[in-house]
């Protein structure tokens, strides 16, 4: 049964009760974290703010230089995706009140 069918053919009181039950359940899971209702699906090795603090120093990485042996996993929301040709993409990743730009290229 599709969501639209259920929404249009169900008593509004039942829909409201269902919503309230789900909201209470999610709130309880958020409070107890047993289990976490919104877990990360991947390992995050560093926060965006600590990444900026570590790599933002002038001269630490010169223009065009890559750190080949460094692997970092960040989490945040992608706010913008831009392409530069077929092989380069730029992502603006936001989180914790900070932003980083990620360059991704085809290998």
C-alpha positions as CSV (number, residue, x, y, z in Angstrom):
1,X,0.0,0.0,0.0
2,X,1.4,3.4,-1.0
3,X,1.9,6.2,1.5
4,X,-0.5,8.4,-0.4
5,X,-3.2,5.8,-0.4
6,X,-2.9,5.3,3.3
7,X,-2.9,9.0,3.9
8,X,-6.0,9.7,1.9
9,X,-8.0,6.6,2.9
10,X,-7.3,6.6,6.7
11,X,-9.2,8.4,9.4
12,X,-7.4,11.6,10.4
13,X,-7.6,10.6,14.1
14,X,-5.8,7.3,13.4
15,X,-3.1,9.2,11.4
16,X,-2.6,11.6,14.3
17,X,-2.4,8.7,16.8
18,X,0.2,7.0,14.6
19,X,2.3,10.2,14.3
20,X,2.2,10.8,18.1
21,X,3.2,7.2,18.8
22,X,6.1,7.4,16.4
23,X,7.2,10.8,17.8
24,X,7.1,9.5,21.4
25,X,9.1,6.4,20.4
26,X,11.8,8.4,18.6
27,X,12.0,10.8,21.5
28,X,12.5,8.0,24.0
29,X,15.2,6.4,21.7
30,X,17.0,9.8,21.5
31,X,17.0,10.2,25.3
32,X,18.2,6.7,26.0
33,X,20.4,6.1,22.9
34,X,19.4,2.5,23.2
35,X,19.6,2.0,20.3
36,X,20.5,5.3,18.7
37,X,17.6,6.2,16.3
38,X,19.9,8.0,13.9
39,X,23.3,6.2,13.8
40,X,26.2,7.0,11.5
41,X,26.4,4.5,8.7
42,X,30.2,5.0,8.5
43,X,33.2,5.7,10.7
44,X,34.0,9.4,11.3
45,X,37.6,9.9,12.2
46,X,37.6,13.6,12.7
47,X,35.2,16.5,13.2
48,X,35.0,19.3,10.7
49,X,36.2,21.9,13.2
50,X,39.2,19.8,14.3
51,X,40.1,19.1,10.6
52,X,40.1,22.9,10.0
53,X,42.2,23.5,13.1
54,X,44.7,20.9,12.0
55,X,45.1,21.7,8.3
56,X,44.2,25.4,8.2
57,X,47.7,26.7,9.0
58,X,49.3,28.8,6.3
59,X,52.0,26.9,4.5
60,X,51.1,23.5,6.0
61,X,49.9,22.3,2.6
62,X,51.2,24.3,-0.4
63,X,48.9,25.1,-3.3
64,X,48.3,22.0,-5.5
65,X,49.9,19.6,-3.0
66,X,48.2,16.4,-1.9
67,X,48.7,14.4,1.2
68,X,48.8,10.9,-0.3
69,X,49.1,8.9,2.9
70,X,46.5,10.7,4.9
71,X,42.9,9.4,5.0
72,X,40.3,11.4,6.9
73,X,36.5,10.6,7.3
74,X,34.3,13.6,7.9
75,X,30.6,13.9,8.3
76,X,28.2,16.7,7.5
77,X,25.6,17.9,5.1
78,X,26.5,18.6,1.5
79,X,25.2,22.0,0.6
80,X,26.6,22.5,-2.9
81,X,28.0,20.3,-5.6
82,X,29.9,21.9,-8.6
83,X,31.5,20.3,-11.5
84,X,34.6,21.3,-13.4
85,X,34.6,19.3,-16.5
86,X,33.9,15.5,-16.5
87,X,36.6,14.6,-14.0
88,X,36.4,17.1,-11.1
89,X,33.7,17.8,-8.6
90,X,33.7,20.2,-5.6
91,X,31.5,19.6,-2.6
92,X,30.7,22.1,0.2
93,X,30.4,20.1,3.4
94,X,28.8,21.9,6.4
95,X,28.7,20.8,10.0
96,X,29.3,22.1,13.5
97,X,29.0,25.7,12.3
98,X,31.9,25.2,9.9
99,X,32.4,24.4,6.2
100,X,35.1,22.6,4.2
101,X,35.4,22.3,0.4
102,X,36.1,18.8,-0.9
103,X,37.7,18.2,-4.3
104,X,36.9,14.8,-5.8
105,X,38.5,13.6,-9.0
106,X,38.1,10.5,-11.2
107,X,40.8,7.9,-10.8
